[in-house]
Amino acid sequence: MNAAVDDGTETAKLMKYFLTADPEDMSQGALSERVRYLKKEEGGQKIMCEVMDRIREEGRKEGRKEGRKEERVNTVRERNRADRAEKKLREAEKELMLLRARMAGGDIGE
């Protein structure tokens, strides 16, 4: 639903209200009363703070979970890089051994 459309219908008015949730706007009956309570009255503000604290804590938990996941991915990437480097080193060592063997046998530089 496009909340920017204002065709004068009740749905359009409700969508406009959702965009602002103005506690002074009482045009939406029970919904407006609840918004006013949650935004303006002490008990409602306390509820909103508790909800926000829960949302923030869930975000922290999710962030820590994502951080651990990223750390595992980075560890695997580093292992793969190290494995590739080690493989190249072994290949270079083999080539060096072959070259030394050839030089010892007199095959090179004659």
C-alpha positions as CSV (number, residue, x, y, z in Angstrom):
1,M,0.0,0.0,0.0
2,N,1.3,3.4,-0.9
3,A,1.0,5.7,2.1
4,A,1.7,8.8,0.0
5,V,-1.6,8.4,-1.9
6,D,-4.3,10.7,-0.5
7,D,-7.5,9.9,-2.3
8,G,-9.7,11.1,0.6
9,T,-10.6,7.6,1.7
10,E,-10.6,6.4,5.3
11,T,-7.7,4.1,4.3
12,A,-5.7,7.0,3.1
13,K,-6.4,8.9,6.3
14,L,-5.3,5.9,8.4
15,M,-2.1,5.6,6.3
16,K,-1.4,9.3,6.8
17,Y,-1.9,8.8,10.5
18,F,0.5,5.9,10.5
19,L,3.2,8.1,9.0
20,T,2.9,10.8,11.7
21,A,1.4,9.0,14.7
22,D,0.8,12.4,16.1
23,P,-0.4,12.1,19.7
24,E,-2.4,15.3,19.3
25,D,-4.3,13.9,16.3
26,M,-7.3,12.1,17.7
27,S,-8.9,11.4,14.3
28,Q,-8.5,7.6,14.6
29,G,-10.5,6.8,17.7
30,A,-9.1,4.0,19.9
31,L,-5.8,3.9,17.9
32,S,-5.3,7.6,18.5
33,E,-6.1,7.2,22.2
34,R,-3.5,4.4,22.5
35,V,-0.8,6.4,20.6
36,R,-1.5,9.4,22.9
37,Y,-1.1,7.1,26.0
38,L,2.1,5.5,24.8
39,K,3.7,8.8,23.7
40,K,2.4,11.3,26.3
41,E,1.5,9.6,29.5
42,E,4.1,8.3,32.1
43,G,2.7,4.7,32.1
44,G,2.8,4.6,28.3
45,Q,6.2,6.1,28.1
46,K,7.5,3.4,30.5
47,I,6.0,0.7,28.3
48,M,7.6,2.2,25.2
49,C,11.0,2.4,27.0
50,E,10.7,-1.3,28.0
51,V,9.9,-2.3,24.4
52,M,12.8,-0.2,23.1
53,D,15.1,-1.8,25.6
54,R,14.0,-5.3,24.4
55,I,14.4,-4.3,20.8
56,R,17.9,-2.9,21.5
57,E,19.0,-6.0,23.4
58,E,17.7,-8.3,20.5
59,G,19.8,-6.1,18.1
60,R,22.8,-6.5,20.3
61,K,22.4,-10.3,20.4
62,E,21.9,-10.4,16.7
63,G,25.0,-8.2,16.1
64,R,27.1,-10.5,18.3
65,K,25.8,-13.5,16.5
66,E,26.6,-11.9,13.1
67,G,30.0,-10.9,14.4
68,R,30.8,-14.4,15.4
69,K,29.6,-15.7,12.0
70,E,31.8,-13.1,10.2
71,E,34.7,-14.1,12.4
72,R,34.3,-17.8,11.4
73,V,34.1,-16.8,7.7
74,N,37.3,-14.8,8.1
75,T,39.0,-17.7,9.8
76,V,38.1,-20.0,7.0
77,R,39.3,-17.5,4.4
78,E,42.6,-17.1,6.3
79,R,43.0,-20.9,6.5
80,N,42.4,-21.2,2.7
81,R,44.9,-18.4,2.0
82,A,47.5,-20.2,4.3
83,D,46.8,-23.5,2.6
84,R,47.3,-22.0,-0.9
85,A,50.5,-20.3,0.3
86,E,51.8,-23.5,1.8
87,K,51.0,-25.4,-1.4
88,K,52.9,-22.9,-3.5
89,L,55.8,-23.1,-1.1
90,R,55.9,-26.9,-1.4
91,E,55.8,-26.6,-5.2
92,A,58.6,-24.1,-5.1
93,E,60.7,-26.4,-2.8
94,K,60.2,-29.3,-5.2
95,E,61.3,-27.2,-8.1
96,L,64.3,-26.0,-6.2
97,M,65.2,-29.6,-5.3
98,L,64.9,-30.6,-8.9
99,L,67.1,-27.7,-10.0
100,R,69.7,-28.6,-7.4
101,A,69.7,-32.2,-8.5
102,R,70.2,-31.2,-12.1
103,M,73.0,-28.8,-11.1
104,A,74.7,-31.6,-9.1
105,G,74.4,-33.9,-12.0
106,G,76.0,-31.4,-14.4
107,D,72.8,-30.9,-16.6
108,I,72.7,-27.1,-16.2
109,G,75.2,-24.5,-17.3
110,E,77.4,-26.8,-19.3
